[in-house]
Amino acid sequence: APIHAQARALGERVVLAGFAAEADLPALYSGALCLAFPSLYEGFGLPVLEGMACGVPVLTSNVSSLPEVAGDAALMVDPHS
């Protein structure tokens, strides 16, 4: 997939974690420089709150429930651009 090729080109600076066990999430979030969550639709957006709870800056979409969930605490982007 194109996203994996782009991530590989950036070396260790970008990690596409894929599935992670719930017990591992706090360590993954806490070790991150930021959480990029560019979703097109979310029913709630729990990863955004989990990242914030771990003190990680969040970049997320300005669609669906995400602006309400993140409020002013995240950087919002248009996922279609």
C-alpha positions as CSV (number, residue, x, y, z in Angstrom):
1,A,0.0,0.0,0.0
2,P,1.3,3.5,-0.7
3,I,1.1,4.6,2.9
4,H,3.5,1.9,4.0
5,A,6.0,2.9,1.3
6,Q,5.8,6.5,2.4
7,A,6.3,5.5,6.0
8,R,9.4,3.3,5.1
9,A,10.9,6.2,3.2
10,L,10.8,8.2,6.5
11,G,12.7,5.5,8.3
12,E,12.2,5.3,12.1
13,R,10.5,8.7,12.3
14,V,7.0,7.2,11.4
15,V,5.6,4.1,13.0
16,L,2.5,2.5,11.6
17,A,1.7,0.4,14.7
18,G,-1.3,-1.6,13.3
19,F,-3.1,-3.6,15.9
20,A,-1.9,-3.3,19.4
21,A,-3.1,-5.0,22.5
22,E,-5.0,-2.7,24.9
23,A,-2.4,-3.3,27.6
24,D,0.3,-1.9,25.2
25,L,-1.4,1.3,24.3
26,P,-0.3,3.5,27.1
27,A,3.4,2.7,26.3
28,L,2.9,3.3,22.6
29,Y,1.1,6.6,23.2
30,S,3.6,7.8,25.8
31,G,6.6,7.0,23.5
32,A,5.1,8.9,20.6
33,L,6.0,12.5,19.6
34,C,2.4,12.9,18.3
35,L,-0.7,10.8,17.5
36,A,-1.9,11.3,13.9
37,F,-5.5,10.1,13.6
38,P,-6.8,11.2,10.1
39,S,-10.1,9.4,10.1
40,L,-12.9,10.0,7.6
41,Y,-15.6,8.8,10.1
42,E,-15.6,8.0,13.8
43,G,-18.5,7.1,16.0
44,F,-16.6,8.4,19.0
45,G,-12.8,8.7,18.5
46,L,-11.5,6.9,21.6
47,P,-7.8,6.9,20.4
48,V,-7.9,10.7,20.4
49,L,-8.8,10.7,24.1
50,E,-6.4,7.9,24.9
51,G,-3.5,9.9,23.3
52,M,-4.5,13.1,25.1
53,A,-4.6,11.1,28.4
54,C,-1.0,10.0,27.8
55,G,0.1,13.6,27.2
56,V,0.6,13.2,23.4
57,P,-0.1,16.0,21.0
58,V,-3.0,14.9,18.7
59,L,-3.5,15.6,15.0
60,T,-7.0,14.5,13.9
61,S,-9.7,15.1,11.3
62,N,-12.2,18.0,11.5
63,V,-15.1,15.6,10.6
64,S,-17.6,13.4,12.3
65,S,-17.4,13.4,16.1
66,L,-13.7,14.2,16.3
67,P,-14.0,18.0,16.7
68,E,-16.4,17.5,19.6
69,V,-14.2,14.9,21.2
70,A,-10.9,16.7,20.9
71,G,-12.2,20.3,21.3
72,D,-9.4,22.8,21.3
73,A,-6.9,20.3,22.6
74,A,-6.0,18.9,19.1
75,L,-4.8,20.2,15.8
76,M,-7.6,19.6,13.2
77,V,-7.1,18.9,9.6
78,D,-9.3,18.2,6.6
79,P,-8.9,14.5,5.8
80,H,-9.9,15.1,2.2
81,S,-7.1,17.5,1.4
